[in-house]
Amino acid sequence: MLRAGSRPLTATWLKFRADHALARDAVHSELSTDFLQNFAATRNFPVLQSTAVDRGDFILYPPKGKKAADQVVADLEKDCPCGADVQIVVSDGLSALAVEENVADLFAMLEYGFAQSNISIGRTIIARYARVAIADQIGFQLKAKVALNLIGERPGLSCASGLSAYITYNPGPHTVSSDRTVVSNIHRRGTPPTEAGAFIVKTIERILQKKVSGVKLQQLG
């Protein structure tokens, strides 16, 4: 434990540098071939890309990650059912690492919970270089009552693999941030994926019953 003057302890400084490196790596991480094959391809989930051309473009120009090309989204209707209660979108966001570590367990609980609650789900879409709003575009195109975006969150020094669920009732071009209900801090040292999945199902049950989400849902108490 060394210190020079008022500087941080060496151990503290090294831990900061290590945590910062993990956060930077998470921001630049991409969905691996193994994940796309083992999670998406085996389930026949379509994979699309936002209007960002690559990871660097996505990071530097945030609006490009908020939507995919109109024709790309329109083509989803050829292979995906419309009118489901819930349309799930899995987005890499700002931590593809978070998606790979948490989505499989979370998704299994969502499938089970929705089936038990008689809530229909559409074909899940995998979105690369994507931000929260892309689920509103997809949900609107596929006429879903609720859009559920499972997305890698911006990493911090305490966690580089946190996942969040953004839930929007009646998603579409009119959607604003206050329309979304958020379940965050989903990771093994926060809310475990299976526990989060059960809570998300219960939350969506209430959203479908009340026909609102976000701030309006909170106002109902």
C-alpha positions, 0 to 999 in steps of 0.5 A, spaced: 500 500 500 504 505 497 502 513 496 506 519 494 503 525 497 496 526 496 495 521 490 491 515 491 494 508 494 497 504 488 492 498 489 486 503 489 489 506 482 490 500 479 483 497 481 480 504 477 485 502 471 482 495 471 475 497 472 476 503 466 479 498 461 473 493 462 468 499 461 472 501 455 472 494 452 464 493 454 463 499 450 467 496 444 464 489 444 460 486 439 455 480 439 460 474 438 459 469 432 458 463 438 452 468 441 449 469 434 449 462 432 447 458 439 442 463 441 439 467 435 440 462 429 438 455 433 431 459 434 431 462 427 431 469 430 432 474 425 438 479 426 438 486 423 442 492 423 441 499 425 443 505 420 450 505 423 455 502 419 459 499 424 461 499 432 465 506 431 459 509 427 454 507 432 458 510 438 460 516 435 453 518 432 448 515 437 441 517 433 444 512 427 442 506 433 435 508 434 432 505 428 434 501 422 432 502 415 425 502 413 425 497 408 429 492 413 424 493 418 418 492 413 421 486 411 420 483 418 413 482 416 414 476 411 417 472 417 414 474 423 407 474 426 404 481 427 399 483 433 403 479 439 402 482 446 409 483 446 415 484 441 422 482 444 428 485 441 435 484 443 440 489 442 447 490 443 447 497 446 453 499 449 455 493 452 454 486 448 458 483 453 452 484 458 447 481 452 452 475 452 452 474 459 445 475 461 440 474 456 440 466 455 437 465 462 433 472 462 430 469 456 428 462 458 424 465 464 421 470 460 418 465 455 416 461 461 413 466 465 409 469 458 406 462 457 404 461 464 400 468 464 397 467 457 401 473 454 403 472 446 410 473 444 412 475 437 419 472 434 424 475 437 429 480 433 436 481 434 438 488 433 446 490 432 449 497 433 442 498 436 439 503 442 433 503 446 428 506 440 429 501 435 424 497 439 419 502 438 420 502 430 420 494 430 414 493 435 410 499 431 411 495 424 409 488 427 403 491 431 405 489 438 401 491 444 408 492 448 415 493 445 420 489 450 428 491 449 433 487 452 439 492 451 446 492 454 447 498 458 452 504 458 458 500 463 460 504 469 466 502 473 462 498 478 459 493 472 461 492 465 455 487 464 449 490 466 443 489 462 436 493 462 429 492 459 425 497 456 418 496 456 413 500 452 406 500 451 403 502 444 410 503 441 411 507 435 414 514 432 410 518 437 414 514 443 418 519 448 423 516 453 417 518 459 413 512 456 418 507 457 418 503 464 425 500 465 428 494 469 435 495 470 441 493 473 440 485 471 447 482 472 449 476 476 452 481 482 445 485 481 438 483 480 439 475 477 437 474 470 431 469 472 429 474 478 429 480 473 425 475 468 419 474 473 419 481 475 418 483 467 413 478 466 409 481 472 410 488 470 408 487 463 402 483 466 400 490 469 402 494 463 397 490 459 392 491 464 392 498 465 394 500 457 400 505 459 407 504 461 412 509 463 411 515 468 403 514 466 404 507 469 407 510 475 402 515 476 397 510 477 400 507 484 
